[in-house]
Amino acid sequence: MSGESTPSLSGAVPSFEVFMMKWESLGNNPEKPHMMDLVRPGLKWAYKYYARMDYMPTYIIAMRKPIHPQSRF
């Protein structure tokens, strides 16, 4: 199936990373120091779930990382 017609995890993970980078830059903007107080709770949850992605088989497949042949899902 084409990724254009069917949403896939391979597009979701990089999008999540972009989201986190944008929020980090928004929170670190010296012209808007008050934004960090607003962004910090969301980033806390984003970091938590982002760290969990490394342990998920779907993340490994989506990012096309080599999988040990004897691992089972």
HTML snippet that shows the backbone in 3Dmol.js (N, CA, C, O; Angstrom):
<script src="https://3Dmol.org/build/3Dmol-min.js"></script>
<div id="view" style="width:600px;height:400px;position:relative"></div>
<script>
const pdb = `
ATOM      1  N   MET A   1       0.824  -1.180   0.000  1.00  0.00           N
ATOM      2  CA  MET A   1       0.000   0.000   0.000  1.00  0.00           C
ATOM      3  C   MET A   1       0.871   1.248   0.000  1.00  0.00           C
ATOM      4  O   MET A   1       1.963   1.272   0.568  1.00  0.00           O
ATOM      5  N   SER A   2       0.380   2.233  -0.624  1.00  0.00           N
ATOM      6  CA  SER A   2       1.106   3.486  -0.716  1.00  0.00           C
ATOM      7  C   SER A   2       0.908   4.312   0.550  1.00  0.00           C
ATOM      8  O   SER A   2      -0.189   4.356   1.105  1.00  0.00           O
ATOM      9  N   GLY A   3       1.969   4.963   1.000  1.00  0.00           N
ATOM     10  CA  GLY A   3       1.875   5.837   2.157  1.00  0.00           C
ATOM     11  C   GLY A   3       1.046   7.077   1.880  1.00  0.00           C
ATOM     12  O   GLY A   3       0.583   7.736   2.811  1.00  0.00           O
ATOM     13  N   GLU A   4       0.851   7.404   0.597  1.00  0.00           N
ATOM     14  CA  GLU A   4       0.060   8.572   0.254  1.00  0.00           C
ATOM     15  C   GLU A   4      -1.426   8.332   0.493  1.00  0.00           C
ATOM     16  O   GLU A   4      -2.145   9.257   0.871  1.00  0.00           O
ATOM     17  N   SER A   5      -1.893   7.118   0.282  1.00  0.00           N
ATOM     18  CA  SER A   5      -3.311   6.836   0.462  1.00  0.00           C
ATOM     19  C   SER A   5      -3.622   6.236   1.830  1.00  0.00           C
ATOM     20  O   SER A   5      -4.764   6.287   2.286  1.00  0.00           O
ATOM     21  N   THR A   6      -2.617   5.671   2.480  1.00  0.00           N
ATOM     22  CA  THR A   6      -2.812   5.043   3.784  1.00  0.00           C
ATOM     23  C   THR A   6      -1.829   5.664   4.774  1.00  0.00           C
ATOM     24  O   THR A   6      -0.618   5.597   4.561  1.00  0.00           O
ATOM     25  N   PRO A   7      -2.331   6.268   5.857  1.00  0.00           N
ATOM     26  CA  PRO A   7      -1.404   6.823   6.850  1.00  0.00           C
ATOM     27  C   PRO A   7      -0.495   5.731   7.399  1.00  0.00           C
ATOM     28  O   PRO A   7      -0.931   4.598   7.602  1.00  0.00           O
ATOM     29  N   SER A   8       0.746   6.069   7.635  1.00  0.00           N
ATOM     30  CA  SER A   8       1.678   5.073   8.147  1.00  0.00           C
ATOM     31  C   SER A   8       2.477   5.652   9.309  1.00  0.00           C
ATOM     32  O   SER A   8       2.625   6.866   9.442  1.00  0.00           O
ATOM     33  N   LEU A   9       2.981   4.763  10.134  1.00  0.00           N
ATOM     34  CA  LEU A   9       3.766   5.168  11.286  1.00  0.00           C
ATOM     35  C   LEU A   9       5.084   5.801  10.863  1.00  0.00           C
ATOM     36  O   LEU A   9       5.648   6.609  11.601  1.00  0.00           O
ATOM     37  N   SER A  10       5.574   5.446   9.699  1.00  0.00           N
ATOM     38  CA  SER A  10       6.849   6.001   9.259  1.00  0.00           C
ATOM     39  C   SER A  10       6.770   7.507   9.060  1.00  0.00           C
ATOM     40  O   SER A  10       7.795   8.186   9.113  1.00  0.00           O
ATOM     41  N   GLY A  11       5.587   8.037   8.836  1.00  0.00           N
ATOM     42  CA  GLY A  11       5.426   9.483   8.738  1.00  0.00           C
ATOM     43  C   GLY A  11       5.091  10.115  10.075  1.00  0.00           C
ATOM     44  O   GLY A  11       5.388  11.289  10.296  1.00  0.00           O
ATOM     45  N   ALA A  12       4.478   9.355  10.968  1.00  0.00           N
ATOM     46  CA  ALA A  12       4.056   9.884  12.264  1.00  0.00           C
ATOM     47  C   ALA A  12       5.241  10.151  13.182  1.00  0.00           C
ATOM     48  O   ALA A  12       5.265  11.160  13.887  1.00  0.00           O
ATOM     49  N   VAL A  13       6.200   9.275  13.180  1.00  0.00           N
ATOM     50  CA  VAL A  13       7.336   9.421  14.090  1.00  0.00           C
ATOM     51  C   VAL A  13       8.160  10.667  13.747  1.00  0.00           C
ATOM     52  O   VAL A  13       8.449  11.454  14.648  1.00  0.00           O
ATOM     53  N   PRO A  14       8.547  10.879  12.496  1.00  0.00           N
ATOM     54  CA  PRO A  14       9.264  12.117  12.180  1.00  0.00           C
ATOM     55  C   PRO A  14       8.425  13.369  12.453  1.00  0.00           C
ATOM     56  O   PRO A  14       8.968  14.400  12.850  1.00  0.00           O
ATOM     57  N   SER A  15       7.130  13.290  12.248  1.00  0.00           N
ATOM     58  CA  SER A  15       6.255  14.432  12.543  1.00  0.00           C
ATOM     59  C   SER A  15       6.261  14.740  14.032  1.00  0.00           C
ATOM     60  O   SER A  15       6.259  15.905  14.428  1.00  0.00           O
ATOM     61  N   PHE A  16       6.270  13.707  14.851  1.00  0.00           N
ATOM     62  CA  PHE A  16       6.326  13.887  16.302  1.00  0.00           C
ATOM     63  C   PHE A  16       7.640  14.549  16.706  1.00  0.00           C
ATOM     64  O   PHE A  16       7.663  15.400  17.595  1.00  0.00           O
ATOM     65  N   GLU A  17       8.737  14.156  16.048  1.00  0.00           N
ATOM     66  CA  GLU A  17      10.034  14.757  16.336  1.00  0.00           C
ATOM     67  C   GLU A  17      10.046  16.234  15.957  1.00  0.00           C
ATOM     68  O   GLU A  17      10.599  17.056  16.687  1.00  0.00           O
ATOM     69  N   VAL A  18       9.441  16.574  14.826  1.00  0.00           N
ATOM     70  CA  VAL A  18       9.357  17.974  14.403  1.00  0.00           C
ATOM     71  C   VAL A  18       8.536  18.775  15.401  1.00  0.00           C
ATOM     72  O   VAL A  18       8.911  19.886  15.775  1.00  0.00           O
ATOM     73  N   PHE A  19       7.412  18.206  15.831  1.00  0.00           N
ATOM     74  CA  PHE A  19       6.580  18.848  16.842  1.00  0.00           C
ATOM     75  C   PHE A  19       7.394  19.169  18.091  1.00  0.00           C
ATOM     76  O   PHE A  19       7.307  20.279  18.616  1.00  0.00           O
ATOM     77  N   MET A  20       8.183  18.213  18.570  1.00  0.00           N
ATOM     78  CA  MET A  20       8.971  18.426  19.776  1.00  0.00           C
ATOM     79  C   MET A  20      10.025  19.512  19.559  1.00  0.00           C
ATOM     80  O   MET A  20      10.233  20.354  20.433  1.00  0.00           O
ATOM     81  N   MET A  21      10.688  19.503  18.412  1.00  0.00           N
ATOM     82  CA  MET A  21      11.702  20.519  18.133  1.00  0.00           C
ATOM     83  C   MET A  21      11.090  21.919  18.075  1.00  0.00           C
ATOM     84  O   MET A  21      11.675  22.878  18.577  1.00  0.00           O
ATOM     85  N   LYS A  22       9.909  22.029  17.462  1.00  0.00           N
ATOM     86  CA  LYS A  22       9.237  23.333  17.370  1.00  0.00           C
ATOM     87  C   LYS A  22       8.864  23.846  18.760  1.00  0.00           C
ATOM     88  O   LYS A  22       9.046  25.026  19.060  1.00  0.00           O
ATOM     89  N   TRP A  23       8.341  22.959  19.607  1.00  0.00           N
ATOM     90  CA  TRP A  23       7.962  23.374  20.955  1.00  0.00           C
ATOM     91  C   TRP A  23       9.190  23.738  21.782  1.00  0.00           C
ATOM     92  O   TRP A  23       9.144  24.674  22.579  1.00  0.00           O
ATOM     93  N   GLU A  24      10.289  23.004  21.599  1.00  0.00           N
ATOM     94  CA  GLU A  24      11.512  23.339  22.321  1.00  0.00           C
ATOM     95  C   GLU A  24      11.998  24.726  21.928  1.00  0.00           C
ATOM     96  O   GLU A  24      12.381  25.519  22.788  1.00  0.00           O
ATOM     97  N   SER A  25      11.982  25.019  20.637  1.00  0.00           N
ATOM     98  CA  SER A  25      12.431  26.346  20.189  1.00  0.00           C
ATOM     99  C   SER A  25      11.461  27.434  20.646  1.00  0.00           C
ATOM    100  O   SER A  25      11.887  28.548  20.951  1.00  0.00           O
ATOM    101  N   LEU A  26      10.180  27.131  20.697  1.00  0.00           N
ATOM    102  CA  LEU A  26       9.195  28.082  21.184  1.00  0.00           C
ATOM    103  C   LEU A  26       9.435  28.387  22.663  1.00  0.00           C
ATOM    104  O   LEU A  26       9.343  29.539  23.087  1.00  0.00           O
ATOM    105  N   GLY A  27       9.737  27.367  23.431  1.00  0.00           N
ATOM    106  CA  GLY A  27       9.983  27.545  24.856  1.00  0.00           C
ATOM    107  C   GLY A  27      11.309  28.210  25.161  1.00  0.00           C
ATOM    108  O   GLY A  27      11.476  28.775  26.242  1.00  0.00           O
ATOM    109  N   ASN A  28      12.255  28.157  24.237  1.00  0.00           N
ATOM    110  CA  ASN A  28      13.578  28.750  24.451  1.00  0.00           C
ATOM    111  C   ASN A  28      13.725  30.112  23.776  1.00  0.00           C
ATOM    112  O   ASN A  28      14.830  30.651  23.716  1.00  0.00           O
ATOM    113  N   ASN A  29      12.645  30.666  23.277  1.00  0.00           N
ATOM    114  CA  ASN A  29      12.681  31.952  22.591  1.00  0.00           C
ATOM    115  C   ASN A  29      12.901  33.066  23.620  1.00  0.00           C
ATOM    116  O   ASN A  29      12.053  33.275  24.488  1.00  0.00           O
ATOM    117  N   PRO A  30      14.039  33.790  23.535  1.00  0.00           N
ATOM    118  CA  PRO A  30      14.312  34.845  24.524  1.00  0.00           C
ATOM    119  C   PRO A  30      13.321  36.015  24.445  1.00  0.00           C
ATOM    120  O   PRO A  30      13.170  36.762  25.411  1.00  0.00           O
ATOM    121  N   GLU A  31      12.657  36.173  23.316  1.00  0.00           N
ATOM    122  CA  GLU A  31      11.683  37.250  23.166  1.00  0.00           C
ATOM    123  C   GLU A  31      10.358  36.914  23.855  1.00  0.00           C
ATOM    124  O   GLU A  31       9.551  37.806  24.115  1.00  0.00           O
ATOM    125  N   LYS A  32      10.132  35.634  24.149  1.00  0.00           N
ATOM    126  CA  LYS A  32       8.890  35.190  24.780  1.00  0.00           C
ATOM    127  C   LYS A  32       9.197  34.234  25.936  1.00  0.00           C
ATOM    128  O   LYS A  32       8.877  33.049  25.853  1.00  0.00           O
ATOM    129  N   PRO A  33       9.813  34.735  27.012  1.00  0.00           N
ATOM    130  CA  PRO A  33      10.208  33.839  28.119  1.00  0.00           C
ATOM    131  C   PRO A  33       9.030  33.184  28.831  1.00  0.00           C
ATOM    132  O   PRO A  33       9.187  32.122  29.435  1.00  0.00           O
ATOM    133  N   HIS A  34       7.863  33.798  28.770  1.00  0.00           N
ATOM    134  CA  HIS A  34       6.687  33.233  29.431  1.00  0.00           C
ATOM    135  C   HIS A  34       6.186  31.958  28.762  1.00  0.00           C
ATOM    136  O   HIS A  34       5.417  31.207  29.362  1.00  0.00           O
ATOM    137  N   MET A  35       6.610  31.707  27.537  1.00  0.00           N
ATOM    138  CA  MET A  35       6.133  30.536  26.798  1.00  0.00           C
ATOM    139  C   MET A  35       6.627  29.227  27.403  1.00  0.00           C
ATOM    140  O   MET A  35       5.947  28.207  27.292  1.00  0.00           O
ATOM    141  N   MET A  36       7.789  29.234  28.038  1.00  0.00           N
ATOM    142  CA  MET A  36       8.317  27.986  28.585  1.00  0.00           C
ATOM    143  C   MET A  36       7.387  27.415  29.649  1.00  0.00           C
ATOM    144  O   MET A  36       7.220  26.199  29.744  1.00  0.00           O
ATOM    145  N   ASP A  37       6.779  28.294  30.451  1.00  0.00           N
ATOM    146  CA  ASP A  37       5.839  27.806  31.465  1.00  0.00           C
ATOM    147  C   ASP A  37       4.625  27.145  30.824  1.00  0.00           C
ATOM    148  O   ASP A  37       4.024  26.245  31.410  1.00  0.00           O
ATOM    149  N   LEU A  38       4.265  27.584  29.633  1.00  0.00           N
ATOM    150  CA  LEU A  38       3.127  27.002  28.938  1.00  0.00           C
ATOM    151  C   LEU A  38       3.506  25.733  28.180  1.00  0.00           C
ATOM    152  O   LEU A  38       2.694  24.815  28.059  1.00  0.00           O
ATOM    153  N   VAL A  39       4.719  25.680  27.676  1.00  0.00           N
ATOM    154  CA  VAL A  39       5.173  24.569  26.836  1.00  0.00           C
ATOM    155  C   VAL A  39       5.706  23.400  27.666  1.00  0.00           C
ATOM    156  O   VAL A  39       5.594  22.246  27.254  1.00  0.00           O
ATOM    157  N   ARG A  40       6.279  23.693  28.821  1.00  0.00           N
ATOM    158  CA  ARG A  40       6.949  22.670  29.636  1.00  0.00           C
ATOM    159  C   ARG A  40       6.082  21.444  29.945  1.00  0.00           C
ATOM    160  O   ARG A  40       6.571  20.326  29.787  1.00  0.00           O
ATOM    161  N   PRO A  41       4.822  21.592  30.378  1.00  0.00           N
ATOM    162  CA  PRO A  41       4.021  20.382  30.662  1.00  0.00           C
ATOM    163  C   PRO A  41       3.808  19.495  29.427  1.00  0.00           C
ATOM    164  O   PRO A  41       3.847  18.269  29.528  1.00  0.00           O
ATOM    165  N   GLY A  42       3.586  20.111  28.275  1.00  0.00           N
ATOM    166  CA  GLY A  42       3.415  19.325  27.051  1.00  0.00           C
ATOM    167  C   GLY A  42       4.683  18.611  26.641  1.00  0.00           C
ATOM    168  O   GLY A  42       4.642  17.460  26.207  1.00  0.00           O
ATOM    169  N   LEU A  43       5.815  19.294  26.776  1.00  0.00           N
ATOM    170  CA  LEU A  43       7.091  18.659  26.444  1.00  0.00           C
ATOM    171  C   LEU A  43       7.416  17.519  27.396  1.00  0.00           C
ATOM    172  O   LEU A  43       8.012  16.521  26.991  1.00  0.00           O
ATOM    173  N   LYS A  44       7.030  17.660  28.650  1.00  0.00           N
ATOM    174  CA  LYS A  44       7.271  16.586  29.623  1.00  0.00           C
ATOM    175  C   LYS A  44       6.596  15.299  29.157  1.00  0.00           C
ATOM    176  O   LYS A  44       7.206  14.230  29.176  1.00  0.00           O
ATOM    177  N   TRP A  45       5.339  15.406  28.740  1.00  0.00           N
ATOM    178  CA  TRP A  45       4.621  14.219  28.247  1.00  0.00           C
ATOM    179  C   TRP A  45       5.189  13.742  26.917  1.00  0.00           C
ATOM    180  O   TRP A  45       5.275  12.537  26.680  1.00  0.00           O
ATOM    181  N   ALA A  46       5.573  14.663  26.055  1.00  0.00           N
ATOM    182  CA  ALA A  46       6.139  14.278  24.764  1.00  0.00           C
ATOM    183  C   ALA A  46       7.433  13.491  24.952  1.00  0.00           C
ATOM    184  O   ALA A  46       7.642  12.472  24.293  1.00  0.00           O
ATOM    185  N   TYR A  47       8.304  13.961  25.852  1.00  0.00           N
ATOM    186  CA  TYR A  47       9.555  13.243  26.122  1.00  0.00           C
ATOM    187  C   TYR A  47       9.274  11.845  26.667  1.00  0.00           C
ATOM    188  O   TYR A  47       9.948  10.879  26.310  1.00  0.00           O
ATOM    189  N   LYS A  48       8.274  11.754  27.532  1.00  0.00           N
ATOM    190  CA  LYS A  48       7.928  10.467  28.132  1.00  0.00           C
ATOM    191  C   LYS A  48       7.533   9.453  27.054  1.00  0.00           C
ATOM    192  O   LYS A  48       8.020   8.322  27.045  1.00  0.00           O
ATOM    193  N   TYR A  49       6.652   9.869  26.157  1.00  0.00           N
ATOM    194  CA  TYR A  49       6.192   8.947  25.120  1.00  0.00           C
ATOM    195  C   TYR A  49       7.244   8.731  24.032  1.00  0.00           C
ATOM    196  O   TYR A  49       7.314   7.652  23.444  1.00  0.00           O
ATOM    197  N   TYR A  50       8.048   9.735  23.767  1.00  0.00           N
ATOM    198  CA  TYR A  50       9.117   9.577  22.787  1.00  0.00           C
ATOM    199  C   TYR A  50      10.127   8.536  23.272  1.00  0.00           C
ATOM    200  O   TYR A  50      10.613   7.726  22.483  1.00  0.00           O
ATOM    201  N   ALA A  51      10.440   8.558  24.563  1.00  0.00           N
ATOM    202  CA  ALA A  51      11.377   7.569  25.123  1.00  0.00           C
ATOM    203  C   ALA A  51      10.816   6.162  25.017  1.00  0.00           C
ATOM    204  O   ALA A  51      11.576   5.208  24.851  1.00  0.00           O
ATOM    205  N   ARG A  52       9.517   6.015  25.108  1.00  0.00           N
ATOM    206  CA  ARG A  52       8.893   4.692  25.007  1.00  0.00           C
ATOM    207  C   ARG A  52       8.950   4.139  23.586  1.00  0.00           C
ATOM    208  O   ARG A  52       8.918   2.923  23.395  1.00  0.00           O
ATOM    209  N   MET A  53       9.032   5.004  22.603  1.00  0.00           N
ATOM    210  CA  MET A  53       9.015   4.552  21.204  1.00  0.00           C
ATOM    211  C   MET A  53      10.190   3.640  20.870  1.00  0.00           C
ATOM    212  O   MET A  53      10.057   2.729  20.054  1.00  0.00           O
ATOM    213  N   ASP A  54      11.329   3.879  21.491  1.00  0.00           N
ATOM    214  CA  ASP A  54      12.515   3.064  21.186  1.00  0.00           C
ATOM    215  C   ASP A  54      12.328   1.601  21.557  1.00  0.00           C
ATOM    216  O   ASP A  54      13.042   0.740  21.042  1.00  0.00           O
ATOM    217  N   TYR A  55      11.388   1.306  22.436  1.00  0.00           N
ATOM    218  CA  TYR A  55      11.184  -0.065  22.893  1.00  0.00           C
ATOM    219  C   TYR A  55      10.016  -0.753  22.201  1.00  0.00           C
ATOM    220  O   TYR A  55       9.695  -1.900  22.512  1.00  0.00           O
ATOM    221  N   MET A  56       9.382  -0.059  21.267  1.00  0.00           N
ATOM    222  CA  MET A  56       8.210  -0.617  20.600  1.00  0.00           C
ATOM    223  C   MET A  56       8.603  -1.241  19.258  1.00  0.00           C
ATOM    224  O   MET A  56       9.296  -0.598  18.470  1.00  0.00           O
ATOM    225  N   PRO A  57       8.182  -2.467  18.983  1.00  0.00           N
ATOM    226  CA  PRO A  57       8.497  -3.107  17.699  1.00  0.00           C
ATOM    227  C   PRO A  57       7.965  -2.310  16.510  1.00  0.00           C
ATOM    228  O   PRO A  57       8.583  -2.311  15.445  1.00  0.00           O
ATOM    229  N   THR A  58       6.837  -1.635  16.674  1.00  0.00           N
ATOM    230  CA  THR A  58       6.300  -0.853  15.549  1.00  0.00           C
ATOM    231  C   THR A  58       7.225   0.303  15.195  1.00  0.00           C
ATOM    232  O   THR A  58       7.362   0.647  14.021  1.00  0.00           O
ATOM    233  N   TYR A  59       7.854   0.899  16.184  1.00  0.00           N
ATOM    234  CA  TYR A  59       8.806   1.977  15.915  1.00  0.00           C
ATOM    235  C   TYR A  59      10.004   1.439  15.149  1.00  0.00           C
ATOM    236  O   TYR A  59      10.468   2.058  14.191  1.00  0.00           O
ATOM    237  N   ILE A  60      10.494   0.301  15.570  1.00  0.00           N
ATOM    238  CA  ILE A  60      11.655  -0.304  14.912  1.00  0.00           C
ATOM    239  C   ILE A  60      11.345  -0.587  13.450  1.00  0.00           C
ATOM    240  O   ILE A  60      12.167  -0.318  12.573  1.00  0.00           O
ATOM    241  N   ILE A  61      10.170  -1.126  13.189  1.00  0.00           N
ATOM    242  CA  ILE A  61       9.778  -1.433  11.816  1.00  0.00           C
ATOM    243  C   ILE A  61       9.591  -0.149  11.017  1.00  0.00           C
ATOM    244  O   ILE A  61      10.056  -0.044   9.882  1.00  0.00           O
ATOM    245  N   ALA A  62       8.912   0.820  11.609  1.00  0.00           N
ATOM    246  CA  ALA A  62       8.634   2.065  10.904  1.00  0.00           C
ATOM    247  C   ALA A  62       9.912   2.797  10.518  1.00  0.00           C
ATOM    248  O   ALA A  62       9.983   3.401   9.448  1.00  0.00           O
ATOM    249  N   MET A  63      10.902   2.747  11.366  1.00  0.00           N
ATOM    250  CA  MET A  63      12.146   3.444  11.090  1.00  0.00           C
ATOM    251  C   MET A  63      13.138   2.556  10.340  1.00  0.00           C
ATOM    252  O   MET A  63      14.278   2.950  10.094  1.00  0.00           O
ATOM    253  N   ARG A  64      12.688   1.357   9.982  1.00  0.00           N
ATOM    254  CA  ARG A  64      13.469   0.398   9.192  1.00  0.00           C
ATOM    255  C   ARG A  64      14.806   0.042   9.849  1.00  0.00           C
ATOM    256  O   ARG A  64      15.834  -0.089   9.184  1.00  0.00           O
ATOM    257  N   LYS A  65      14.756  -0.110  11.178  1.00  0.00           N
ATOM    258  CA  LYS A  65      15.958  -0.521  11.899  1.00  0.00           C
ATOM    259  C   LYS A  65      16.072  -2.037  11.799  1.00  0.00           C
ATOM    260  O   LYS A  65      15.050  -2.722  11.756  1.00  0.00           O
ATOM    261  N   PRO A  66      17.290  -2.581  11.762  1.00  0.00           N
ATOM    262  CA  PRO A  66      17.436  -4.036  11.702  1.00  0.00           C
ATOM    263  C   PRO A  66      16.885  -4.693  12.961  1.00  0.00           C
ATOM    264  O   PRO A  66      17.087  -4.210  14.075  1.00  0.00           O
ATOM    265  N   ILE A  67      16.201  -5.781  12.763  1.00  0.00           N
ATOM    266  CA  ILE A  67      15.604  -6.529  13.857  1.00  0.00           C
ATOM    267  C   ILE A  67      16.323  -7.861  13.982  1.00  0.00           C
ATOM    268  O   ILE A  67      16.646  -8.503  12.983  1.00  0.00           O
ATOM    269  N   HIS A  68      16.567  -8.263  15.207  1.00  0.00           N
ATOM    270  CA  HIS A  68      17.190  -9.557  15.445  1.00  0.00           C
ATOM    271  C   HIS A  68      16.252 -10.643  14.908  1.00  0.00           C
ATOM    272  O   HIS A  68      15.058 -10.608  15.205  1.00  0.00           O
ATOM    273  N   PRO A  69      16.752 -11.602  14.130  1.00  0.00           N
ATOM    274  CA  PRO A  69      15.878 -12.591  13.478  1.00  0.00           C
ATOM    275  C   PRO A  69      15.077 -13.454  14.458  1.00  0.00           C
ATOM    276  O   PRO A  69      14.026 -13.974  14.085  1.00  0.00           O
ATOM    277  N   GLN A  70      15.541 -13.619  15.694  1.00  0.00           N
ATOM    278  CA  GLN A  70      14.832 -14.473  16.634  1.00  0.00           C
ATOM    279  C   GLN A  70      13.882 -13.687  17.540  1.00  0.00           C
ATOM    280  O   GLN A  70      13.237 -14.267  18.413  1.00  0.00           O
ATOM    281  N   SER A  71      13.794 -12.363  17.335  1.00  0.00           N
ATOM    282  CA  SER A  71      12.873 -11.595  18.180  1.00  0.00           C
ATOM    283  C   SER A  71      11.448 -11.839  17.737  1.00  0.00           C
ATOM    284  O   SER A  71      11.175 -12.008  16.549  1.00  0.00           O
ATOM    285  N   ARG A  72      10.557 -11.855  18.684  1.00  0.00           N
ATOM    286  CA  ARG A  72       9.140 -12.110  18.389  1.00  0.00           C
ATOM    287  C   ARG A  72       8.318 -10.952  18.899  1.00  0.00           C
ATOM    288  O   ARG A  72       8.648 -10.320  19.902  1.00  0.00           O
ATOM    289  N   PHE A  73       7.226 -10.685  18.176  1.00  0.00           N
ATOM    290  CA  PHE A  73       6.366  -9.572  18.549  1.00  0.00           C
ATOM    291  C   PHE A  73       5.255 -10.066  19.431  1.00  0.00           C
ATOM    292  O   PHE A  73       4.411  -9.279  19.860  1.00  0.00           O
TER     293      PHE A  73
END
`;
const viewer = $3Dmol.createViewer("view");
viewer.addModel(pdb, "pdb");
viewer.setStyle({}, {cartoon: {color: "spectrum"}});
viewer.zoomTo();
viewer.render();
</script>
